[in-house]
Amino acid sequence: MSGTAIGRYAIISDCHSAALVSSAGSIDWLCRPRFDSASLFARLLDESGGHFSIAPAGEFSATRRYLDRTMVLETALERAQGVVRDAIEGAGGSASDWLFDWTSVKAARVESLARATD
């Protein structure tokens, strides 16, 4: 079972399914294409249950927020060498394509800020 308290997760959704995103930016729970479907990522329940993450190598600190008046979740991962920021919104395109067909996601970006990062 994940060591992250349930209250530390954020949610992104397409109104048919949802992903729970940890405070470090990892998608630890996702059922597709509907809420009652089998899970694709289940680290929330079991460390070997699978997850999706983009993170710098080594130790880092993370902050996140929903962009003003949107369901776009932005996560900033910071190390001494620099900052990586990503933003994703799950409410784009058809429900069955979300997450696996990135053309259906309204907002998805990863950018390196300030200094070089690993």
C-alpha positions, 0 to 999 in steps of 0.5 A: 500500500502507498505511504502517501495519505489519500488527502495528499492526492490531486485528481484529474478527470474526463468525467468518465474516469479519473486519475489520482496524482500524488504530491510528487506528481506520480499517477498512482491510480487510474481506471480506464475507460470508466470509474468501474473499470479495472485499474491500469495504475494501482500503486495507491493500493500496492507498491507493485501496482504500477504508476506513471511519473516524470521526475528528475533523477535523485532527490527533489521537492515538489509543489503543485497547483490547479491553474486558475479556474481550470482542472489543469494540474501543474506540478513543479519538481525542483532540484539544486540543478533546476526545475521541471514543471509539467501540466496536464488536464484529463478532460480532453477528447473522447473518454476512451482516448484520454491518457493514451492518445495525447492529441485528445488531452487539452493541455499537456506539457513538460518544461525545464526551467532555470538551470539544466536538469537530469 
